Amino acid sequence: MIYLQAGQNNEVYAMCSRNKSLANPYYLFSFKHMLSGETYRVVPYKLPPIVQGYLPEYDIFYMNIDYSIPQSLTGNTTSGSTNVHLQEGDYYLKVYEEINQGLNPQTAYDVVTEEIVRVNPQTPETTTTYGGPDDVFIIYEDD
């Protein structure tokens, strides 16, 4: 399972290159929210393989989840440039290899991996504690 944190730039470790058929593909990430069925697609920045010597079986991608800035879904050249507005919850993830940086899986070449992803909400800034004689309840509130 892949865990992503809203409000920050995330490193995503996925085994894509070992299953690829194309020489130098782009990777299309297609997230489908398990409850709502809403789909989000993004081509994240992939760390060059030379830097990955310590984990050769994984590809490392960078994906930002920041609701305060506009989405940037393709054409990324640095680790903080991909931004997608994924909502918290669980997702089915399919990663496609493709020749161009498109967002349409019908034009992609093949699926290279499938995963489950959990997007955790931003760390709440305010908590309120309610207590009784035997129980304590903490309510997380957004400011």
N, C-alpha and C positions, 0 to 999 in steps of 0.2 A: 504494500500500500504506500502511496505517495502522500505526504502531508505538506500542505501549503498554508502559509500564514498570511491573512489579509493585512494590508498596511505595510508590507515590506517586499524587498526583492528576494525571491526564493531560488535556491539551487534545486534543480530537479534531476535526479539520477534515474536514467532509463536505459534499458538494453536495446538500442535501436540499430547500431552499426553492425552488430553480429548477424542481424536478420535482413539486412538491406540487399537489394539487387542492383541498384543504380550506383555509379561510381562516386559521385559527390552530391547526394541528394539534400534537399531541404526537408525539414520534418514538420508536418502539419499536425498539431495537437487538436483533437476534437473532444471537448468535454460535454457530456450529457448529464444534466442534473437528475439524480435518481427520483426525486419527488415531483418536480415540476415538469420534467422532460425538456426544459429549455437547453439549447445547445450553444456553446461558445467555441469559436475556432480561433487559433492563433499559431503563427510560425515564430517560435521563440528563438532567442539568440543561443547558439550552440558554441560552447567553448572549443577552441581548436584542439584536435587530438594530440598535438605535441605536448600540451600542458597536462594531459590526463595520464601520464605515465604511471601514476600510483594506482589507478583503477582502470585497467585496460578493458574490462568487460562492460563498463558503463559509459554512456555518453552523458555529459553534464550540460544542462540547459539552464538559462536564467529567465525567470518570469516574474514580473512585478505585478502586484495586486494593490493598486492605489486608486481609490474612488475620487480623490480630490484632483486628479489630473486626467486629461482625455486618454482614451484608449489608443494604443499603438500596436497593431496586430501583425504587421509584416514589415519586411525591409529593414530588419534590425542589425546593427553592427556593433553594439556594445552591450555589456551585461545588464545595464539598467534601462535599456531602450524599449523592451517589450512590456506593455502594460495592458492588462485585461481586467475587466470588472466582474470577476467571478464572485458569485454570492456564496455565503457560507453553506456548508452541507457536503453531501457525498456525491461523487460523479463517477460515471463510467468514462474511461479515457481510451480512445483509439489514437495511435500515432501512425500516420501515413508517411511514406517516402514520396517525394515528388521532385520534378525537374525544376519547376518555377515556384516562387513564393506565393502560391495562390491559397485561397481559403475554401475552395470547393473540393470536397473529398472525391467527387465523381471524376475529376481530372487528375487525381493522384494516381500513383503507380500501384502501390500495394500497402497493406497494413503490416507494420514491422513489430508492433507490440500492443498489448492491451493491459490496462491496469485499473485499479480502483484508486480514486483520489479523494482525500478529505480536505476541505478548505475550512480552516479554523477562523473564527471572527477576530477582528482586531482586539487587542488587549483592552478591556474596559478601563476607563479612567476613574470611575466612581463606583463604589460598592456601598450598599446599605445592608446592615446586619439587623435582623429581627430575632429576638430570642424569647423563649418561654422557659418554664421550669426544666424541661428535658431536651428541647430541640433548639437549634440555631439555624436560621435560614439566611443565606447571603443572596441578595438580588443584585445582578449586574445591570447597570444603567448606563446608557450613552449620554454624553453631554452634548 
